[in-house]
Amino acid sequence: MYLVSCVGVALGYNGVPVLRGVDFSVGAGDYVCVTGENGSGKSTLILGILRLLRPIEGRIEYGIAPESVGYLPQRSAGGVNFPAGVFEVVLSGRLASRGLRPFYSRRDRALAADNMRRLGVYELRDRNFGELSGGQRQRVLLARALCSEGRLLILDEPVAGLDPMATIEFYDALSEIRSTGDIAVIMVSHDVRRAVSEASHVLHVQGGRAFFADREDYLASDTGKKFIGGLEND
Amino acid sequence: MTDVLGVVREMFSYTFLVRAFIVGALVSLCASLLGVSLVLKRYSMIGDGLSHVGFGALAVAMAIGAAPLAVSIPAVMLAAFGLLRISENSKIRGDSAIALISTASLAIGVMVISLTTGMNIDVCNYMFGSILSMKRSDVYISVALSACVLVMFVLFYNKIFAVTFDETFARATGVRAGMYNALIAVLSAVTIVLGMRMMGALLISSLIIFPALSSMRIFAKFRTVAISSAVISLSCFLVGVVVSYVYATPTGASVVSANILVFLACCAVKLLKERAMGAIS
């Protein structure tokens, strides 16, 4: 049983595909690492999976409802000057499940608080989102993503711009989350070696095409050797 | 202090002032709440553009002898949808589109007025507002509509926060962000039209921008910013109306002047706060 499955998908803008032949599916508990060079279409692929971009060809099938997808966007939302409290931000992760009901329930608040404790940001709940460090911000946004209670987390370059310490803390938090449930993760990352070392599958995007393989096959393939090896020579 | 109370008591003995006061207070409240979202979404100029469209619509309504609100509310709503669509479409620059539409509406309005009634005191009233322009029927409609805007804002508060803070996330998780953007646009359009005749087409957008910006100098959570905007906006309206009564100055300009002073005060408070923080660390 898959959570998301792409069949012969082409994605692009204004009818011009930037990515073709995307074939893969994500099952419960999978950890898919999306790699590839800048501008290769990784973020486009994420937009497609999130239903923000309609496929030009092929189809994307879902085993889950849209409101049960947890998402951590690439650029931190809001910006430094946006007036938002940390708790307000995390709680907004419950919004989609509210439908048209206007206010959050006690259960929503409890869930938001639980997720904040899990990620070690509960102490920050009364702070302002804008004044947090980059690492704290990403963990707050991860807590917001978890509020969907979904079985699929989509993370778009979650450690970009974080210092090494914050990066390690983020990965630790992510492993903790994966160890306590059968939650699947699709993660775009530039931190290829770290990401691939933990992933179960790799989706490599290159030259307008996507190659999907499990980790062992990827590491044994020419593409994988080149990509990982190239980095090792840095 | 007794002087001020005396003046206020005197003002309330005029029915037209009471009417203007009720409508103005409600509109200030609506504008300040919506303003928080509009300013953060970088839509401040849309408010300005819409008020000019409102001016054009009012002029046309007067020329054809139609009810002013019945013509201008739909026209401004239409313009709001249009501007929203344009600013979402990256091909056309949003700021130039707003400038285009607002000056065009202004020109059309002036043309229509000069061809029909001629340039007279009415034009001045439209531009800079007049507290005398509120008729009894207008008051009922205005009160009902601004009550609607307030109720909608409270009911959709959490959604408005979410689409303002992070629209991509909201969309990705299945929140219909487009619908809530449209809602914000419609509510703003209604608020602008209602406030325009009292505040003036040239000044109404200040009711949207000033209280939100002032609050953001001091507060840093969405809820506190929204509440403090409402408080600032109401107090500035109160002070502005009393000042305009005592010194016989135009209401709109007096309210905006009060807002300017509060904004400067908030900037000063922020500066002092930062300096104090700097001294500690």
Interface residues (C-beta under 8 A of the other chain):
Chain A: L50 R51 L52 A65 P66 E67 V69 G70 Y71 P73 A77 G78 N81 F82 P83 A84 G85 E88 V89 L91 S92 G93 L95 A96 R98 P102 F103 Y104 N128 G130 E131 R144 S148 I154
Chain B: L40 V154 L155 F156 Y157 N158 K159 F161 A162 F165 D166 T168 F169 A170 R171 A172 T173 G174 V175 S215 M216 F219 A220 K221 F222 R223 T224 V225
